[in-house]
Amino acid sequence: MPNLLNINTPLSIGDIIGRAFRIFRVNIALIAQVLILPTILLCVARIGFILGLTYFTKGKAQAADQMLFWGLAGLAGLVILIIGGFILYLRQISLVRLFTGFAPTFAEAQKFVKGRGWSMVGLGLAYFAAIMGLVLVWSVALTVCLPLFAMKGAGIIAGCIGMTFGLAGGLVSLLYVGIVAHMTVSSMAIESDGLGTLISHSSALTARAFFRSIVFLFVTAISVSLLAYPLSVPLVIVIMINSVTQGIIAGGPHGAAEVPIYIQVISQVWEQLINMIVGPILFICYGLYYCDLRMRQEGLDLIERVDSLELQSQAS
């Protein structure tokens, strides 16, 4: 049984994020065991894709069979990348179900989440469509405001107001869609409803706590970034040393050679290892936040206690 750190009470935003970091820390062995396979797959896939793409684009200096080999290597890397990413997401969702207390073991959580594969694909398509639609709508709105700047007096004022409204509205709507998408992913780990119901429910929860959700989004992003940036320092040092070395060899900074393939490989592997740390924390944060909103708005903790009492009475 994982350490859940008593999460069945409403928490502040800071407490939610701190709780997610502590859950990750005390369960790091379990998380590593769960995510190591898809992480290895993604590392291999990214290496294959980078090598294939790099050498395939240099095809003029190679034979046809070499170009075919590297092209197939890049394609295989892309396919494995998609498969590995899919497995990684499902396992991270399973961890959310486990750490929010809706499954006693990871095996039980994974069994529940396995049926969520197509819902996750559908959510990805819906999210992409929503983003494209919002970009189109707000781009048209901003374009309509441009002719106003050619006028004088009130026209310029109206144009400024319209542009400000368009930029602010576009930013807020994109943030809202992003939060709803994250909340829907968390709800997939907890609820058994269909995708449409999950999106509608997550949207309603977010709308009723809109400003709190915006604050949560930014605070979570900053907190995770503060962890990710120090982890990236070794990679940055390696790249800087290589840049200085290549610049000296090439006769100066303006003659520096392109990034060597081994640096690209190290970069891809290191980034994936960082994602293995940062990804679960982010998923746990939104899982806890989803439960927190349900506790505040729908009395989730009371519902769970009633269900628990009913099970105990049935057992007796």
N, C-alpha and C positions, 0 to 999 in steps of 0.2 A: 504494500500500500504506500503510495507516494506521500510526501509531506505536503499537505495543503495549506498549512499555516492558518487555519480557522478563517476561511474566506466567506462564511455564510452570514455576513453583516454588511450593510452599506458602508462604503469607504469614500474618502476624499480622493481627488485626482492624484495627489502626491502619494497617498497610501496605496492606491491601486498599482501605480508604477513601481513603487518600492516593494510591494508584495510580489509583483511579477519577477523582479530581479532576485528576490530571496527564494522564490519557488524554483527558479532556474538554478540558483547556487546549490541548494540542498538536494536537488534532483539531477545534478549535472551528469552523473554516471548513467542514469536511465536515459536521459535525453541523448547523450552521445551514442549509447547503444542503439537507440531507435533511429537516429539520423545518419549513422555512419555509412550505411549501404547506399542510400540515395546521394549522399555527399560524394562518395567515391565515384558513383556513376556520373555525376555531374562534372567532377574533375576530369575524368577520362573523356567525357563528351566535349568539354570545352577545349581540352588539349587537341583532340582529334579535329574539331571544327577549325581551330586557329591554324594548325599545321596544314590541313587540307586547303583552307582558303588562301593561306600565305603562298604555298608552293604552286597551287593551281593558277594564281594570278601571275606567276612567273613562267607561264607555260611556253613562252616563245623560246626559252633557252632549254626546253626539255623535249623529250620524245613523246609521241602520242600516248604510249602505254603509261608513262610516268604521269602525264596530265590526267589520264583516266583514273589511275590509282589515287592521286591526291584529291580528285573530284569526288570519288566514291568515299574516301576517308572523311572529307568535309561533310558529305551528305549523311554518312553514318553517325558522325558526331552530332549533327543537328537532330537526327531522329532520337538518339540516346538522350540528348539534352531535353527534348520534350518529354520523353518517358520518365527520365530521372526527376525532372521538375514536377511532374504529375504525382509521382510516388512521394516526393518530399512534401508537397502540399497536403496530401492525404494524411501523412504521418504527423505533420504539425497540427492539423485539425484534430487528429486523434489525441494528441497531447493536451489540446485545449479541453476536450471532453473529460480527460482524466484529471487534469489539475483544477477543473471547476467542480469536481466531485460528482459528476454524472455517470462515472464508471468506476468500479472498484479496482480494475487492473487495465493495463494498456491493451491486453488482448481483447478485452470486452469493448474498450473504446474503439479499437481498430475494426472490430467486427461490425459495429454500428456505422462507422464512417465509410466502410467499403462501398456501401450503396449510394454514396454521395458523389461519385465520380462524374456522372453526367450533369448533375446539378452544378458542380463546380465549373464544368465546361460552359453550361448555359449562363452562369453568372459572369464568366469572362466575356462572353459574346454580348450580353446585355450591358455590361460596364463599358465595353468598347463602343457600342452603339450610342449609349447615353453621352459619353464624352464627345464623340463626333457630332452628335446632334446639338449639344450645348455650344461647342466651338462654332458650328455653323450659324446657329441662331444669334449668338452674341457678336460674331464677326459681321453679320448683316446689320445688326443694330449699330455697331460702331461705324460701319461704312455709311449708313444713312446720316450719321452726325457730321461726317466730313464736309459736305457742301455748306453747312452752316458757318464754318470758319471763313468762307469767302465773303460772307455778308459783314456788315458793320453793326456796331452797337449791340442790340438785343440778340442778333444772330450769333455773334461770337459767344455771348453769355450762355445762350441756349446750347451751343455746341459744346462748351466746357461742361455744362451740367449733364448733357447727354453722354459725353465721353466718360465722365466720372461715374455716372450711373451704370454705363455699360461695362466698364472695367471692374467696378466693385461687384456688380451683379454676376458677371462671368466668374470672378474669383470665388465668390461665396457659393455659387451653384456647383462649381467644380469641386470645392472642398466638401460640400454636402454629399455629392455623389460618391466621393472617395470614402467618406466616413460610413455611408450606408453600405458600400461594398464590403468594407472591413467588418462591419457589424453582421452582415449576411453570412460571411464566411464563418464567423463565430457561432451564429445561430445554427449553421449546418452541423456543428459538433454537438449541439444540445437538443434541438427540436427535430421532430420527425415529419414536419409538414413539407409540402411541395415548395419548389423554388419561388413561385409567385407569391405564396403566402409568407415565406421567409423574407423576401424583399420588402413586401408591404409592411410587415411587422417591424422590421429593422428601420424602415423609413419613418414609421410612426414614432418609434422610440427616440430616434435621432431628432425628429422635428420638435418633440415635446421638451427636449433638453438641448436645443440647437447650440446656444452659446457655450454651454458647458462642454458639448462635444467638440466644438472648435478649439476651445482651450485644451482639452484632452489631446486632440490631434497634434497641436504644436508642442505641448510639453512632452508628449511621448516621442515625437520625432527628435526633439532636442536631446532628450535623455539617451535615446538609442544612438544618436550621432556622437555624443560625448564618449560612449563606449567604443564605437566603431573606429573613430579617428585614431586613438592611441594604438589600436590593434593594427592599423594600416601603416604605422611609422616604420617598421622594419622593411616593408615593401618600398616605401618612399625612399628610404636610405639606399637600398639596392639600386633603384632606378637612378637616383642622383649620382651615385658612384659610377654607374655605367655611363651616364651622360657626360660626366666630367672626363672619364677615361677616354671615351670615344671622341670627345671634342679635342683632347690633347693629341691623340693619335692622328686625327684628321687634320690637325694643324690649326685648331681654333674652334670656338663655339659655332661659328657660321658654317663650318665644314663638317659638323658632326654627322655620323652615319645614322642610319635608321635603327630602331630598337631591335636588338638581336632576338632571335626566335626563342632562346632559352629564357630571356627576361619576360617575354610574353607568356610563356608557359608558367613560369613562377608566379606571375601576376594573376593568371586565371585561377591557379590552385589556391593561392593565398586569399583571394577574394571569396572563393567558395567556402574556405574554412572560416572566414569571418562571418559569412552568411549563416553558417551552422550555429554560430553563437547568437548573432543578432536576431535571426529569423524567429526562433522559438520565443524569445523575450517579447518581440512585437506581437506575436500571435497570442501569447498568454495575457499581455496587457489588454488587448481588445476582447479576449474572452472574459476576463474579469470585469471589464467595463460594461459588456453586454449584460452580464449577470447583475451588476450594480444597478443599471437602469431598470431592469425588470424588478429588482427588489424595491426600488424607489417608486416606480410607477404602477406595478402590478402585484406587489407583495409576494415575490417569488419565494422568499424564505419562509413565509407563512404557508404557502402552498406545499412546499417540500415537507414541512413539519406535519401538516395534516396527512399527506400521503404516507409519511413514515409511521404515524400513529395508526393509520388504517391497515398498513402491512403488519404491524405488530399485533393488532387485534385479530386479524385473520389468521396469523400464525398461532396465536394462543387459542 
